[in-house]
């Protein structure tokens, strides 16, 4: 059993000591589920594949097992405040048809400001209860919690919709541009989190503001504040694990915004997520400014300007009585979501809510606005003005049976408004399979057919999520592994035994065209624009004859002519078996200006018969290709998915959970380390 699974079970056991747990969620049952599916989880491409030698010989199209819980969208709203600490939670709902009188709430006219919002309003709590019970009677309540990740496992043990970070979509492009600003570097001379959309920050476990490095210690629930002045480092302050809620130790992610830090914590015992905001004006003594509690497991978040947007999954209790509204309607700071803020789709499925809230980091005592959608969200794409949520669903009566329900919200300065609803055939590989451009949403999806074959589609929707165009039947027998949208051009990778890198012209949204198809060995799981006319791929080398895994692969593609893309250079690291970069774009630091590409890897040493964790840094020159500049040994027998590389000025820092090592960037010589 993997270390992550052991940690997961430990969390469940600790939580079970103080919280009544349904029989299906008892630790022993969780252990059985994990043991039954351990082999499947090891080989699933949507799971971490550490210490697993990959083979792709005779790879067949995936056969989807019938999921116990299918999922479809719904919509809901809320405005809620933050009661004073120590005040007992208010469990009573507001009167039906009446807005709750609570800080931060808006009136009905402000909330339901589009016809779509009004159309999907639930008429009563009774209607909502009846709908939930209907879904439960159809067998939609058999799920187990993956407490390590905050997701849900079906009876097969898989987390539908969970996928690798195969590419980053472009969010802030000029109409005629085929370039993208590098999102992991800063003009002030320090690296930032590698994000999807320029101007829309994503939470992470390590961040820097150019003066301090902030490091989460994960399950220990602390954030270390480290002053970094070249080779000199010292811990100057920390944020502890008992600031507001003793049960909410685990830190999921956090954000830095000037002198403010917002920390996202999970309390696995109460299945609730907390937003804690601190003033860092004096980093030696961080001052708590406010805390907000939101029901549900942490799912996703974003920051735009001063506002953090939080998304959680909340599961209704199936055995709740009709009058026990607080057991099947989510709460913000102890107050259930008002009736006139709850939305249902035409054909809801599943028993979960997606709860979305916004928080002003400079005024964090209460949420600005919240909405709860009666649906689970699988994939989240957030542009500078809209939020798109994809939800994978199934229709087994159809010959092509998987599809994605889409929700669209507009947002600005903390206000969230429901904007549209639609669906497309197939499932999304990850959040980067979506991209907004000139008001349209572009997507690439993989479709599963009852024949057992898979195909792929390129789809363009208008601003109301109505289909403008579609290219179907792409790469039969293959599935999408990564995508990159760059202005009027899209690049996406499919794979079976060879890696076709497709390029498509999207300049006419009603008539997109495939420009080219480059076939090479292996495939890229992450695509990133490196500099003008160059596209970086991080993936796997695969033997076209046997399908066997041959090592980690770096590719540099020449995209100056999108109709004739070429693999200009490649490097295959035969002993590297795994990297978090395949799954999490935030684990990679890339800067063409600094000429560096850095990420953690796992290497199997055959001579010593052991696994080694390392951090590696590469440079790239057009006349020399890739060069490995740094190989730094990391702690053994530890999950390195949190390890990050970052730079401040001309110094490079490798940040582990309990240690930072500093190197000069001229020669990557080690100049010291700091334990904390």
N, C-alpha and C positions, 0 to 999 in steps of 0.2 A: 504493500500500500504506500502511495506517495506521501511525502511529508505534508503536502497541502491537505490531503484527506485526513491525516492524523490531527492536524491543527483544527480542521473543520469539526471533527468529532469532539475534540476537547472543548471547543466553544459551545457545542450543543449540550454536552454534559454539564458544563458550568451554568448554562442558561436554565437547564431543566431542574437544577437544584432549587430554584426559587420561583419558577413559573410553571403553572399547570400546562401540560403538553398533551395534545391528542395522541392516541395510541399509535397512529401511523407515523408520528414524528418522534417517537421515542428513540434514543440513541441506538438501542439494539436493532431497531428496524432500519435506521439509517445505515448502520454497519452492514446489514444484509444487502441493502440496496447497493452500497458502494462495492461490496465484495462481488456481487453478481455482475456488476457492470465495469469492473476495473479494467478488464481487457479491452472492452469497447471504448472506454474513455482514453486508453493509451493510444489507440489507433485512430480515433476520431480527429479529423483535421481541424476541427473547431475547438479542440482541447490542446493544452500544452503537451508537447511531444518530447519533453526532456528525457534523456537516457533511453531513447527509443530509436532503434535503427529503422528507418523508413524503407519500405519496399513498395513499388508501384507496378510490378509485373502483373499483367492481366487485370488491371484496374477496371472495374465495371461501374456502370452508373449506379449511384446510391439508391437503395430501396428504402423508402421512408416507412418506418413502422407506424401503425395507427396510434396516434398520440391519445393519451387518456384525456388530455385537456387541450382542445383547440382554442384559438384566441381571435377575437375580433374587436373592433374599436367601439368606444362609447365616449361620452364627454361629460365633464362636470367642472364646476367652478367653486371657488371659495374665497372669502376674504376672512382672515383671522388674525387675532392679535396675540400678544405674549403676556400671559398672566404673570404677576410678580412671583419670584422664586419662593417656594414654600407654600404657595396657595394651592388648594386642592383643585384637581382638574374638574372642569364642568362637563359632565357627561350627558346632560340633557340637550336634545335638539331644539332648534327654534320651532315656533309654530309653523305648520305647513302654510306655504304661501307668503310667509313673512321673513324679511331679511334679518339675519342675526344681528343683534346690537353688540358689535365687538370692534375693537380698534383695528384699523386697516381694512375693514370691509367696505365694499362699494355697493351702491343701490342697484336695483335690478336693471334700470335703464343703462347704467354704466357698464354692467357686466354683459348683458345680452345685447350687444351693440351691432350684431350682424343678424341677418335673417336665418343663417345657419344655426346660430346659437339658440334663437327662439324656437326653431323648428324641432330641435332635439331635446328641449326641456322635458324632464320627467314631470308627470302630473302630480304624483304623490309618492310618499315613502312606501305605501302599499304596492304601488306599481313596481317600484324598484325591488322590493322584497320578493314579490311574485316572480319577477324576472330572474333573480338570483337563485331562487329555489328551482325554477325550471331548468336552469343550467346545471344545478347540482344533480337533479334527477336524471339528467342525460349523461352523468358520469364524468363531469368536468371538475370534480373535487379531489381526484386522486393525484396529489402532487407531494413532493418532498422538497424541503428547503436546502439549497446549497449555501450554507451560512458563510462559507469562505468568500463567496463572490457576490452574494446578495441576489442570486438568480433562483430559478425554479428548475428542478429536475423532473422530467416526466418519468413514467414507469420504466422507460428504457435506460434511464440514467443520463440521457443527453439533455443539454440545455438548448432548446430550439432557438435559433436566431443568433446564438453566440458564435462569433467567427473571428478569424484573424484580422489584424489591421493591414489589409492588403494594399492600401493606397490612400492618398489624401485628395479630397476634392478641392476645387478652387472656388473661393468664395468672393473675392473682391477684384474682379478682372475688368479691364477696359474692353469694350465690345470687340475691338480688332486685335486683342492681344492673344498671343499663344504662350505667354510667359507667366510666371507666378513669383511673387516675392517669397524669398526663403523665410519660413515662419519660425525657425529655431534660433535666429540670431537677432541682435538688437543693435541699432546704430550707435548706442552708447558704449558698445564694446563688451557686452556680456550676452551669453546665450539665454534664450527663453525656452519654455516648453514647446516642443514640436507640435503645433496645432493644425487643425484641419482648415479653418477659415481665418484669413487675416482679420484681426480686430476682434475675434471671438475667442477668448481664452478658455482653456480646458484645465480642470483640476489635476493635480499630480501629487506625488509624495515627496518630491524634491523640487525646490525652486530657489532662484536667486534674484536679488534686485540690483546686483552689481557691487554691493558692499557686504551684504550678509548672505549666507547660505542657510536655507531653512530645510530641515530634514525630519520627516516623520519616522518614528520608531514603530509604526504599525500597531501590533497588538499590545505593545507597552503603552500606547496611548499618549505619547509625548512628542513634542516638536522641539528639536534642538535649534537654537539660534546661534550661528557661528559666524564670527567676523573673519573675513578672508581678505588679507592684505598681502597679496603675492604668496610667498612661501610661509608666511606667518599666519597661523590660524588659532583661534581660541573660542571656546564656548562662552558667550556673554549672557545668555538667558535661555529660558525654556518655558514652554507651555505644558502644564501638567495634565494628568489624567483624571482629576477629580474636580474640575473647575465648576461643573454644573450638575452632572449626573454621574454617579459612581459606576453605574452599569454600562455607560456608553464609553468604553475605553477605546475601542477599535477606531482608528482614523482611516477613513476611506480615501480622502483627498483634501487638498486645501488650496486657497487662492491668496495671492499677494496683490494688493492694490495700494501703492504708495505706503502710507504708514499703517494700513489696515491689513489684517489677515483674517480670513473666514475659514474655519475648520469644519469639515463634514465628518461627523462621528456616527457610528452605528451601535445601537443597543440591541444585541441579538436576543436578549431575554424578553423585551417588550415589543420587538419587531418595529422599532421606531428609529428615525434618523434625526440628528440634531445639527443645527447650524449655529456655531459659536463664533462670534466676531470679537477681535481684540484690537486695541490700539497699541501700535508698536513704536510710538514716538520715543519712548524709553525702552529699547529692546531688552534691557536688563530686567525690567519689571513689566511684562505685558499686562495690559489692563483689559479685563473683560467688559465689553460694552453691551452685549445682549446675546440672548440665546433663544432659538425657536425650535420647537419639537414638531416633527411631521410624521404621521403614521406611515409605515411601510418600510420595506428594505430599500437601501440606496440603489438607484439604477444609473443615473447620469446627472451631469450638471454642466453649466457653462457660465462664463462671466462676460458681460459686455459693458464696458465703462464701470460704473460704480455698483452695478446690479448683478447679483448671482441668481441663477435660475436652477432650481433643484427639482429632480424627478425621482419619485419613489414608487415601488410596487406595493400595494396594499391588498391583502386577501380577505374577503368577507368570511365570517365564521358561518359555516353551513348549518350548524345546529342552533343558530340564534332564533329567538322568537320574533314575531312581527313587531312587537312593541320594544324590542331591545335594539333600537336603531343604532346605538353606539357600537354594536358588535358587527354590523354589516355596512356601516358608512364610515369612511376615514375621518380623522380628526386633525386639526391643527391647534397645537397648544391646548389640547383637551376639549375643544369645541367641535362638535360634528359639523360637517359641511352643510350649509343651509339647503333646504329643498330646492329653492329657486336657483340653485347653482349646480344642479346635477343634470347630466345629459345622457341620453341613451341613443344608440344607433338603431337602424332599422332591424337588423338581425344580430343582436349581441350574442357573444359566446364567451365562455370562460367565467371565472368568478373573481377577477382581480380588477383593481382600479389603478390607473396611472395618475398619480397625484403630482401636480406641477405648481411650484410656488416661486415667487421672486422676493429678493431681499436687498435692501439698500445697505451697502457695507458701511456707509457713513451714518446711518440711522437704523441700527440693526435690532431694535427692541421688538419689532413686529414685522410680519410679512407685508409687502406692498399689495400683493394679490396672489390668490391661489386658485387652481382649477383641478378638479379630479375627473379623469376620463375613465369610464367603466371599461377598461381594457388594459392588457399588458402591452407595453411597447418594447419591441425587440431592438430596433435600430433608431438612432437619433442623429439627425443632421440639422445643424443650426447655422443659418446664414446670418448676415448682419441685421436682418429685419424679420425673418420667419423661422419657425420651428417646424420641422417635418419629422413625424414619427411613423415608422413602419412596423407593422405587426403581422407576423407570419401566420397564415391560416391554411386550412385544408378543406377541400370539397371532394370527398372520395366518390361521389356519384359521377364526377366529370372524368374524362379520359386524361386531361391534364389537371392535376388535382391540387397543386399548391399555389397560393396566391398571397399577395401582400396588401393588407388594408393600410391606407394612408390617412393620417390626420395632419392638418396644417393649422398652425397658430401664427398670428402676427404678434410681434412684441416690440415694445419701445419703453425705455425708462421704467421698467418694472411692470408695466401694464401688459397683460396677456389677453388676446382675443381669439376665439375660435373662428377660423376662416374658411375651412373647407374639408371635404371628406371624399375619398375615392379609393380605387384599388387597381392593381396591376397583376398580371399573371406572373407566377414565379416567386422566388424568394431572393432577398438581398444578401450578398456576401457579408457586408458590414456597412457601417455608416458612410463609408467612402464610395459606395455604389450609388449615392445620390449627390446631385449638384444643382444648385439654382443659378440661372444665368438669364439676364434680361427678362425676369419675371416668369420664366418657364422652369420646370423641374425635369432634369434629365436623369435617367436611371438605367442601370444594367442589371438584369435578373437572370437567374437560372431556373428553368422549368423542369418539373418531374412529370413523367408520363406513365400511365399504367402499363405500358409496354416494357417499362424498366429503363427506357432511354431518357437522357437529359438533353435539353437544348437551351439556348441562351437568346436573350432579346435585348435590344437597345430601344428605349422608350422615351418619348418626350411628351410631357403634360403641360397644359397651360396653367395660368395662375389660379384657376378654379379646380385643378387636378383633373381636367378633362383631356382625353388623349388627343394629341396633335398628330403623332406619327409613331410608327414602330417598325423596326427591322427584326424579323423573326427567324427561327431555325438556324441560328448561328452555332457553329462548332458542335454538331451532333455528337453525343456521347461524352462531352466534356462539361466542366463547370467553371464558373468565374472565380478567380483567385485574387485578383487585384484590379484596381481601376484608377485612372487619373483623368479628370476633366480639365482641359486647358483652353479657356476661351471657346473658340469655334471648333476645337478638335477634342476628341475623346480617345483615350488609350485604355485598353483593358486586356487582361491576360486570361486565357482559358488553358486547361491542361488535361491531357490523358497520358500520353507517352512523350509527346513533343509539346513545346510551349508556343502556341500562336499568340503573338502580340498584335492585336487588332488596332488599327487607327481608323477613325471615322470623322467625316466632315459634318458638323452640326450647324453650319452657317444658315441653312434654311431649315427651321424647326419642323416644317411640314414635310420635308423631303431629305432626311439625313442619308448619307451614303458611306458605305465602307470604302476606305481609301486603300488600305493595304493589310497584309497579313504576313508577319514575319515569323517563320518557324525556326525555333532553336531548341536545343536540349534543355531540360529542366524547366523551371518556371519561377517567376518573381512573385513574392507574396506582399511586397511593399514597393511602391513606386514613388519617386520624389524628384522633382525638377532640380537639377544640380546647378546648372548655369545655362546661358543662352544656347538653345539647341541640343542640350544634353538632358537625359532622363535616367536617373539612377534606379536600379532594381536590386532588391535584396531578397534572395530566395533560396532554392535548392537545386542542385545539379542532379539529374536523373539519367540513368542509362537508357537510351531509346530502345535498346535491344532486350534488356532484362527487366527494366522498370525499377532497378535497385537504386537506392539513395547513394549518391557519390560524394556528398559534402555540401557545405554552405557555399552559395554562389553570389558573387557581386557582378552585376552587369552595368555597363554604361551604354545607353542607346543614343544614337544620333537621330534627332527628330527635326532637323532643319528642313527636310522634305517629308511631311507627314505621309505622303503616298509611297515613300520608299525608306522606311525606317530601317536602320542597320544597328546591329550589336557591335559597337565600335571596339570595346574591350570587355574582358571578363577575367575574373579570378575565382578559382575553386579552392576552398579550404577543406581538404579531404577529411581532416580529423575533427572538424567542428560539426557536432551533431544537432545542435539546437541554439536558437537565439530568441529572446523575447521580442526582437524586432519583427519577427514573422507575425506576431499577434498584436503588438501594442506599439503604435507609431511614437508614443510619448517616451518610449525607452531608447529612442535614437536621437543623437545630436548630429546635425548636418549643417555645415557652413561652407559654401563655395568660396566665400571671401577669405576664410581662415584655412581653406583647403583641408577639411577634416570630416571624417565620417566615423562615428564612434558608437559602440553598443557592446553589451555583454554576450558571452557565448558559453556553451558547455562543450568540453572536449573530452573524448575518451582516449586515455593513454594506454595503448596496448601493452607496452613494456611493463608498466606498473599495475596494469589491470585495475584502473580506477578512473573516476570521473573528476575532471578539473574544471573549476569555474574561472573564467578570465574576462578581462575587459580589453577590447582591442580598438585601435584607432588606425584608420587608413587615410592616405592622401591619394589624389588622382591628378595625373598629368596626361594631356592628350598624346604626348610622344612616348610616355613611359607606362601608361596604364595605372593600375592600382599598386600602391606600396603600403605594406603594413608598417606603421610608425611606432606602435606601442603594443606590447603584450604584457598585461599586468595581472598577476595572480590574485584572485579573490578568495574569500573564505570558502572552505569546503563544506559540503553537506548542508548547504543553505540555499533557499530559493533566492535567485538573483534577479527576479523580475522587477524588483524595486531599485536595483542599482542603476545609477544615472551618471553620465558624464556631462560636464558643463565647463564653460570657460569664462573667465573674467580678465579682460585685458589680454596679456600674453601668458596667462597661467591656466593650466587645465587641471580640473579636479575630478577624481573618480570617487563618487559618493556611494558608500554602502550604508546599511542600516545602522551600523555602530562605528563607522570609521570613514575618514576622508584622507585620500592620498593626493598630493599635489605634484605636478610636473611642469617644467617649462615647455612651452610650445615650439621653441626653436629646435630642440633635439629630443624632447620627451624624456629627459632625465628626471628621476625621482628626487624631490627636494625635501620630503618629509611626510609625516602623516599625523593625524589626530584621532585618538580614540575617545568615544563619549558614551 
